[in-house]
Amino acid sequence: MNEHHTMTLEALARAIGARLVGDASAEVHRVAALDEAGSGEITYCKGRRFRNQLVNTAATAVILAEADLEHCPASALVVDDPYAAYARAARILHPPRPVHPGIHPSAVIDPSAQVADSAEIGPRVVIGPEAHIGDHSIVAAGCVLEEGASIGEGTRLGPNVTIGACCHVGHNCIIHGGVVIGADGFGFAPDQGRWEKIPQIGAVRIGNDCEIGANTCIDRGALHDTVIGNGVKIDNLVQIGHNVTIGDHTIIVACAMIGGSTRIGSHCAVAGGVGLAGHLEIADGTQITGMSMVAHDLPAGRYSSAIEVQDSRTWRKNHARLHRLDETIRKLRQEIAELQKKLDEE
């Protein structure tokens, strides 16, 4: 659990850029849900749909938009974007735990590795030759940094993270437990009925201020590096193939699969379960909705391909008709042609 701070509403409003309406001296120490918050807690209102919860909230304060202010029974922090302001407030009240510098006795560190004195190295960590650990970083229990791997200042690795040889993670990143960065890309050449492995000699380069969710895998490049830009946020259980490039501040949600050598632009949003075939170009600012399958390049825009859920009876009927779709279209074209012929003869 993260630690929490206590702040007056006046100080918190100033910190998140909000206009305070209410008791400036009231104190809050944690965030909570709108319908569960109590004394000493601050919450936020997402908008009109939640006004019934807002009018009954017991929170000390609520972060909200101007349009919801008249419905608020508590002190209010008024902003243009309540969700973004809530995120800022939550980070202030619930900061990450401090770094506890030092190396656990069970860690195994190669003499040629460079580990900052201000870093925290947990139990059973293995740090290989020529690896580098930046200032004020945390390497949690069971992590492995292979030869030449590096992490920047302020980066935090959760338990059992693996950073492969010569792979680099930038400053102020959060890498959650079980992530593997720099496993071999999936490269095999067909050879007389067998598969010949292609050595993967590239690495992985991850920018600053990135977050990577639990058990995500980012493969090293075959020749060139796999590159993740600054500010990229990746959810749990995402697979990123070799030589992929992801632009700055793109977000990728759980269980997405990115095929090798695909280039995703900056400020994109790839929703859960999306599959992108290899060697694609996805333009800056593109949004792809959940469970979509992408097999061709996409210019900027919003795209969907998944079929929404239906009741089982309707789905079975439609599925049966789908199997007869080609036959149905051929018959329809034939009937249209015959009808056109009759009209031409009249």
N, C-alpha and C positions, 0 to 999 in steps of 0.2 A: 504494500500500500504506500502511496505517496504521502509525504508529510503535508501538513496544511498550515497556513498562516492566518492570523487574525488581522483584519483591516477595518478601518472606519469606512462608511459609505462615501464620505467625502474623498478620502484617499483613493479608493477603488474607482470611483467615477472619474477622477483625474487621470488615473493610470490607463483606463480603457477609452477615454475620450467621450464620456457620456455626460448628459445634463441631469443633475440630481434634482429630484422632486421628493422632498420628505426630510427625514431626520438625518442630518449630515454626520452626527456623532454616533449613530447606531453602528454596531460592529457585526461583521459576518466572518465566519471562519471556514465555510465550505460551501460547495454548490450542491444542489439537489433538484429532483424532478419537481415540476410545477405542482402536481397533485400530492406530493409527499413532503415538500419542504416545510420546515418549522422555524422556530426562533434561532437566530444566529446563522441562518442559511440564506443563500441567494439563489434564485432560479431565473428562468427566462420564459417568455411567451412567444410562441412561433407565429401568432397571428389570430385572426378572427375565429378560426375553428376551435381555438382553445380558450375562448373567453369564459366559458362555463367553469373551467378549472381556475382561471385567473381570479374570478370574483370570489372564489372560496379559498384561495391560497392562504396558508398561515406563515408564509415566508417573511423574513425580515425585509427583503427587498426583491424586486423583479426587474430584470432587464427586458425592455420592450420598446416597441415603436410608438411614435406619437399617437397614432390612431387608436391604440389600446390603453392609453394613459387613463382615460376617464373611468375605465372598468377596474382599475387596480386598487385594492384596499390597503396596500402596503406602500412603503417608500419605493420609488421607481428610478431606474437609471435609463434615461431615454436616449435611444440611438437610432440610426438609420437601418442598421442591419443587426438585429438582436442575436442571431446565431453566431456571427463572427465575433461580436462583443462578448458573448458568453464564453466562447473559446478562449479569448484573451483573459477573461476573469478567472476561468478555471485554471489556466496555467499559472496565474499569479497566486491564487489561493492554494493550489496543489502543485507546487514545484517538484521536479524530480529529486530523488534523494541525493544528498551530497556524495561526492566521491571520497572514499576512504583510502588514501594512498598507501601502497604497500604491496608486497608479493607474498601470496600464500606459500607456506613451506612445501606444499605438494606440487606446485607448478614446476614445469620443466622448461627452462629457457636456454637456448643456445648462447654461448658466450659472445657470438658476433651480433646478436640481436640488440636493438636499441630500444629500451623501455624507459619512458620518461619517469622521473622520480615522483611526479604528481599523479601517475596512473595507478589504478587499482587492478590487480591481477588476482583472480579467484582461484579456488581449488582445482587441481588437476588440469590446469591450462597447459597447453603445449605451444611454445613459440619457437619457430624454426630459425635457421641461419639467415642473417641479414634482414630479418623482419623488423618492422618499426612500429612502435606504439606511441601515439602522440600524447601531449600534456592533457591532464584532467580527463582521461578516457577511462572507461570501465570495460574489462574483459571478464565476463562472468564464468562460472564453473564449467569446466569441460570444453572450453573453446579451443580450437586449433587454428593457428596461423602458420601456414606453410612457408617454405623458403622464399624470402623476398616480399612477402605480403606486408601490407601496411594499413594502418588506420590513423586518421587525423585527430586533431585536438578536439576534445569534448565528445567524441563518438563513444557510444555505449553498445556493447555486444551482449545480448542475452545468453542464457545457458546453451552450450553445445552448438555454437555457431562455428562454421568452418569457412575460413578465408583461404582460397587456394593460392598456390605459388604465384608470386609476382602480381597478384591482384591488389587493387588499391581502393580503399573506402575513404571518402573525404572527411571534412570537419563537421562536427555537430550532427552526426547521423545516429539513428536508432535502428539497430538490427535485432529483431526479436529471435527468440529461441528456435533452434533447429534449422536456421537458414544455411544454405550452402551456396557460396559464391565462388565460382571458378571450377566447378566440375567440368569434365570434358564435354564439349558440344557433341551432339549426336551426328557424327560424320562417318559414313561407311560407303565404300564404292563396290558395286556389284562386280564380281569376278568369277565367271564360270560356275554360277550357281551358289557361290559363297559370298560373304561380305568381308571386304578388306577394310580394316580400320584406318581412318585418316587421322594422323596425329593432330591434336588441337594445340597449336603453339602460340595462339593469342592469349590475352588475359581478360580481365574485367576491370573497368574503371568506373567508379561510382562517385558522383559529385558531392557537394556539400549540402547539408540540411535535408538529407533524404531519410525516409523511413521505410523499412522493409519488414513485412509481417511474417509470422511464424511459418516455418517449413516451406518458404518460398525458395526456388532454385534459379540461379542465374548462371548460365553456362559460359565458359570462356570461349573466345573466338577461335576459329580454325586458323586463320592467318592474321586478320586484323582483330583488335580488341572489341569486346562487347562494351557498349558505353551507355551509362545511365546519367542523365544530366542533373543539374542542381535542382533541389526542391521537389524531386519526384517522390510520390507516395505510392507504395505498392502494398497490397493487402496480403493476407495469408494464402498459402497454397497456390501461388502463381508460378507458372513455368515460363522462363524467358530463354529462348534458344540462342545459339552461338551467333555472334556478329550482329545482334540486334542493337539498334540505336534508339534511345528514348529521349526526347527533348525535355527541356527544363519545365518543371511544374506540371507535368502530366500526372494523372492519377489512374491507377489500375486496380480494380476490385477483385476479390477472391476468385480463385479457380480459373482465371483467364489463362489462355495459352497463346504465347507469341512465337510464331515459327521463325526459324533462323533467317538472318539477313533482312528482316523487316525493319523499316525505319518509321518510327512514330514521332510526330512533330511535338512541339511544345504546347502546353496548356490544353492537352487532349484529355478526354475522360473515357476510359474503357471499362465498362460495367462487368459485373460478375458473370463468369462462365463464357465469356466471349472467346472465340477462336479466330486467330489470324494466321492464315497460311504464310509460308515463307516468301521472302523477296518482294514484299509489298511496300508501298509508299503511302503513309497516312499523313495528311496535311495538318498543319498547325490548327489548333482549335477544334478538331473533329471530336464528336461525341458518338459513341457506339453503345446502344442499349443492351441490356442483359441477354445472354444466351445467343447472341447473334454470331453468325459465321461469315467471315470476311475472306473472300477469295480473289479480290482484285483491288487495285489502288483506289483510294478514296480522296477526293477533294474535300475541302472544309465543308462541314455540314453535320447533320444529325441523322444517324442511320440505325435501322432495326431490321431484324430478319426472323427472330424467334416467333413461333406461333403461341398466342396466349392460351391459357387453359380453358377448356370447355367441359360441359357435362359429358359423362362417358358415352351416353347414347348418341348425342350429336357428333362427338368425335369419331365414333365407330362408323357412322354413316358417311361422314366426310372422308374418312380414311379409305373406305371401300370405293367411293367415287373417284378418289385420287388415283387409284390403280387403274381405273377405266378412263382416265382423263384423255390420253392420247387417242383412244378409239372414239370417244365422244366428240373430240374436236374434228377428227377426220370425217365423221358422219355429218357433223354440223356444216363443215366446209362444202361437202358434197351437196347437201340440201340447199345451201345458199347458192351454189353454182347452178343447180337445176332451176331454182326459182328465178335467178337472173336471166337464164336462157329463155324461160317462158315469157318473162317481161320483155325481152328483146324481140321475140317473135310476134308479140301483139302489136 
